[in-house]
Amino acid sequence: MSLNGQNLPATVPYGPARGKPNPHPDRKVIHIGDQDVQLRVQVGTIILELEDESFIPAIGEAVDEVFADKDFSCTVQQGRYMKTQPTMSDFAKYGPDADREILGLVDPRRKDGPVIIQGTK
């Protein structure tokens, strides 16, 4: 799963409040699997990589149920949205022996790596 969106820095990066804490209301802790994760982005797109297409109708129903009474639209699309070959950023950050499970999840400007949550099958 990849959560994409606008960066939510912990501190204000520029302007008169530079270096002060960023009290943005979307910097929340969410629960994924059995782990709590601090959001680093204002979520705009959620990309799931599934091993079996049979889960797509159930995901569509869950999305419709959650967002039915909200004031914005949400769609479930099927396709290939994750990288399958290492990018230059992957190579630069992780070298030639990069873990193929995290390809394309690299932000070359970040000092720390992606948050990896071990799923269950």
Phi, psi and omega in degrees: 000139177230129176257120182246146177167187181290138181298139175242085183294150179291328177237155180291123187279340183203170179092187184295336180263017183308130178089350180275157179301143180262103184275048183289134183292343180271358175280081185248163171260125178246159182253117179237123184064241178242026185229142174270135184230132176281125177291132177253352182226157170276105193298124176242324181224136175243122179248123178249137173254117184252147176272344185219129182289347183294344180278344186300315178299321179293321177295318177300317178295318179296318179297315179299320180294317182289319187261009184299319184259011179273165184262031176210162184268159178212137180231154174248122181240148179248135179169186178259112182240354180256148179292148176245345178237149179299137175270173176298323179294319176300313182296317182294323184275322188243350178085185185289342182255039182295147176294121184293345180286340183245018179300136177080358180263016185264129169257110187297342180273344182283142178278329178256163183273185179289157175279121182251124180246124181283119179276171177242150180250000000 
